[in-house]
Amino acid sequence: MYMGPLENLEQWDDFVQERYKPNKSKEEFRQYNESTPPVVREFYRLNHTHQTLDFVRQKKQQYLAKRKSQMSIWEAMEYLNTLVDDSDPDTDLSQIEHNLQTAEAIRRDGHPRWFVLAGFIHDLGKVLCLYGEPQWAVVGDTFPVGCAYSDKIVFPEFFRDNPDAKVPAYQTKHGIYSENCGLNSVELSWGHDEYLYHIVKDYLPEPAQYMIRYHSFYPGHREGAYEYLMNDHDREMFGWVRRFNPYDLYSKGTDRPKLSELRPYYDDLVSEYFPQRIAW
């Protein structure tokens, strides 16, 4: 039965945090059906039904020309803040505060400045929602399209209604790809990760690029799926993705970051890597 879209992006974030919590037993790990909110199940039904190879290519053509606007990183962050839903009973943190929590946790652990910056900006691709994209085309665990779906993807049963499931060439192990071709040659489902990667890739070190591009690719960096599509460089870089992931999932806390106190540090950090405005 249709249950409607997610009421806000926090519902998806909370589901991901619960699904991938540390020390979860193998038996607990695959128990989605009874405990998953109906709106999250509906989200993944839509996501798995509509994320086709043609859809991904069309969205890349639409957005990667970067003609939407010229914005600074701070302007994009403030724009993203309009996504906050005041009716959410679980959190009243703004998008800036959530990103600051992630970045501050990274900073406290003494990681390089570019690592802190990756934490600060990693969700900015969610501005896609403000461009009118449905949430199933913005968030969610990402996965390769154009080849067989792994059973390590959350709710794999929903792929039965995806048109690509009926294309034999897309349903072999390698599909349209080749063994160890490298993830840069693989089309992943469209969302905020891929979009932001293309917006910022010319400004950041490669490990930060991987963190941003693949932080939602849980079948790959968490479950070990699709190893046969990766090359040795991907495997090396995924060490950085795995270092980043806990900060993204588990940095939420009750202490609100004080933006007025932190702003000078992040002004300096952003200006170290980015010009005043970039193309979106």
C-alpha positions in Angstrom: 0.0 0.0 0.0 1.3 3.5 -0.8 2.3 5.3 2.3 3.5 8.6 0.9 7.0 10.0 0.6 9.4 10.5 3.5 8.2 13.4 5.6 11.7 14.8 5.8 15.3 13.7 5.1 15.9 13.0 8.7 13.7 9.9 8.5 16.1 8.4 5.9 19.2 9.5 7.9 17.8 7.9 11.1 17.0 4.6 9.2 20.6 4.5 7.8 22.1 5.1 11.2 20.0 2.3 12.8 20.7 -0.1 10.0 24.5 0.3 10.1 25.0 0.7 13.8 28.2 -0.8 15.1 28.3 -4.4 16.6 25.0 -5.3 15.1 24.7 -9.1 14.9 24.3 -10.9 11.5 20.8 -11.9 12.6 19.8 -8.3 13.4 21.3 -6.9 10.3 18.9 -8.3 7.8 15.7 -7.6 9.8 14.2 -4.7 7.9 10.6 -5.8 7.4 9.1 -5.5 10.9 11.0 -2.6 12.2 11.4 -0.3 9.1 9.0 2.6 9.0 6.5 2.2 6.1 7.6 5.6 4.6 11.1 4.3 4.4 10.0 1.1 2.7 8.0 3.2 0.3 11.0 5.4 -0.3 13.1 2.4 -1.3 10.3 0.9 -3.5 10.3 4.2 -5.5 14.1 4.4 -5.5 14.6 0.8 -6.7 11.8 1.0 -9.3 12.9 4.2 -11.0 16.7 4.3 -10.7 17.4 2.9 -14.2 20.6 3.2 -16.3 18.7 5.6 -18.6 17.5 7.7 -15.7 21.0 8.0 -14.3 22.4 9.1 -17.6 19.6 11.6 -18.1 20.2 13.2 -14.7 23.9 13.4 -15.4 23.2 15.2 -18.6 20.8 17.5 -16.9 22.9 18.5 -13.9 26.6 18.0 -14.7 26.7 20.9 -17.1 26.5 22.9 -13.8 24.2 25.6 -15.1 21.8 25.8 -12.1 23.5 28.7 -10.3 26.7 30.2 -9.1 27.0 29.9 -5.3 29.6 30.0 -2.6 29.8 27.0 -0.3 28.2 29.1 2.5 25.3 30.2 0.2 24.7 26.5 -0.7 24.7 25.6 3.0 22.2 28.3 3.8 20.1 27.3 0.8 20.1 23.7 2.1 18.9 24.9 5.5 15.5 25.5 4.0 15.1 21.7 3.9 14.7 21.5 7.7 11.2 20.4 8.7 10.0 22.1 11.9 7.5 19.3 12.5 10.2 16.7 12.9 9.9 15.5 16.5 13.4 13.9 16.6 15.7 16.8 15.8 15.6 20.5 15.4 19.1 20.7 14.1 19.6 22.7 11.0 21.5 21.3 8.0 24.5 23.6 8.9 24.5 22.2 12.5 24.4 18.6 11.3 27.3 19.2 8.9 29.2 21.1 11.7 28.7 18.1 14.0 30.2 15.8 11.5 33.1 18.1 10.7 33.8 18.9 14.4 34.0 15.2 15.3 36.5 14.7 12.5 38.4 17.8 13.6 38.5 16.6 17.3 40.2 13.4 16.1 43.0 15.3 14.5 42.4 14.5 10.9 43.7 16.7 8.1 42.0 19.9 7.2 40.7 18.6 3.9 39.1 15.7 5.8 37.3 18.2 8.1 36.1 20.1 5.0 34.8 16.9 3.4 32.7 16.3 6.6 31.4 19.9 6.5 30.2 19.8 2.9 29.4 16.2 2.3 25.6 16.6 2.2 25.5 19.8 0.1 24.4 17.7 -2.9 21.0 17.5 -1.2 20.2 20.8 -2.8 18.8 18.6 -5.5 15.6 18.4 -3.4 15.4 22.2 -3.7 15.7 21.9 -7.5 12.5 19.8 -7.5 14.0 16.3 -7.5 12.0 13.7 -5.5 13.7 12.3 -2.4 14.3 8.9 -4.0 16.5 10.7 -6.6 18.5 12.5 -3.9 19.2 10.2 -0.9 19.3 6.4 -0.2 22.0 3.8 -0.4 23.6 3.9 -3.9 24.3 0.9 -6.1 25.5 0.2 -9.7 23.0 0.2 -12.5 23.6 -1.6 -15.7 24.5 -4.9 -14.0 22.9 -7.5 -11.7 21.6 -6.2 -8.4 23.4 -7.5 -5.3 21.3 -9.0 -2.6 23.4 -6.9 -0.2 21.4 -3.8 -1.3 18.7 -2.9 1.1 15.3 -4.2 0.0 16.5 -5.9 -3.1 13.0 -7.3 -3.7 11.9 -3.9 -4.9 14.1 -4.2 -8.0 11.5 -6.5 -9.5 9.6 -3.5 -10.9 12.6 -1.8 -12.3 12.5 -1.8 -16.1 16.2 -2.7 -16.2 15.4 -6.0 -14.4 13.8 -7.1 -17.7 16.9 -6.3 -19.8 19.1 -9.4 -20.0 22.2 -7.5 -20.8 21.9 -5.6 -17.6 21.3 -8.6 -15.4 24.6 -10.5 -15.7 27.3 -10.2 -13.1 29.3 -7.6 -15.0 26.4 -6.3 -17.2 27.8 -3.5 -19.4 31.1 -3.4 -17.5 34.2 -5.5 -17.3 36.1 -7.2 -14.5 38.0 -4.7 -12.4 37.1 -1.8 -14.7 37.2 0.7 -11.9 34.3 2.6 -10.3 34.9 5.7 -12.4 33.6 3.6 -15.3 30.5 2.4 -13.4 27.2 4.2 -13.3 25.8 4.3 -9.7 22.3 5.3 -8.9 21.8 9.0 -9.0 21.8 11.2 -5.9 23.5 13.8 -3.8 26.8 11.9 -3.6 27.4 11.9 -7.4 26.1 15.4 -7.9 28.3 17.0 -5.3 31.4 15.0 -6.4 31.2 16.6 -9.8 30.6 20.1 -8.3 33.7 20.0 -6.0 36.1 17.4 -7.5 38.4 20.1 -9.0 39.0 21.6 -5.6 39.7 18.7 -3.2 42.3 16.0 -2.7 41.3 12.6 -4.2 40.5 10.9 -0.8 38.0 13.7 -0.1 36.5 13.1 -3.6 36.0 9.4 -2.8 34.4 10.2 0.6 31.9 12.5 -1.0 31.2 10.3 -4.1 30.8 7.0 -2.3 29.7 7.6 1.2 26.2 6.3 0.4 27.5 3.2 -1.5 27.0 0.9 1.5 26.8 -2.3 -0.6 30.4 -1.5 -1.6 32.2 0.0 1.4 30.2 -1.8 4.1 29.0 -5.1 2.6 31.9 -5.9 0.2 29.6 -6.2 -2.8 30.8 -5.4 -6.3 34.5 -5.9 -5.6 34.8 -7.3 -9.1 34.0 -3.9 -10.6 36.7 -2.1 -8.5 40.3 -1.7 -9.4 43.2 -1.6 -6.9 43.1 2.2 -6.7 39.4 2.0 -5.7 40.2 -0.5 -3.0 42.9 1.8 -1.6 40.7 4.8 -1.6 37.8 3.0 0.0 40.0 2.9 3.1 39.3 6.7 3.3 35.6 6.2 2.7 35.4 3.7 5.6 37.3 6.2 7.9 34.8 8.8 7.0 31.6 6.8 7.3 31.4 6.6 11.2 31.6 10.4 11.4 28.7 10.7 9.0 26.5 8.1 10.8 27.3 8.6 14.5 28.2 12.3 15.0 24.6 13.3 15.9 24.5 14.5 19.5 22.6 16.7 21.8 25.2 19.5 21.9 24.4 22.1 19.3 27.5 23.5 17.5 27.8 27.2 18.1 28.1 28.6 14.6 29.1 32.1 15.7 32.2 30.6 17.5 33.1 28.2 14.7 32.4 30.4 11.7 35.9 32.0 11.6 37.6 28.5 11.4 35.3 27.3 8.6 35.5 30.6 6.7 39.2 30.1 6.6 38.9 26.4 5.8 36.5 26.9 2.9 38.5 29.8 1.4 41.6 27.6 1.5 40.1 25.2 -1.0 37.3 27.0 -2.8 37.0 30.3 -4.8 34.3 32.8 -3.8 31.7 31.1 -6.0 31.5 27.8 -7.8 29.2 26.5 -10.5 26.3 24.3 -9.4 
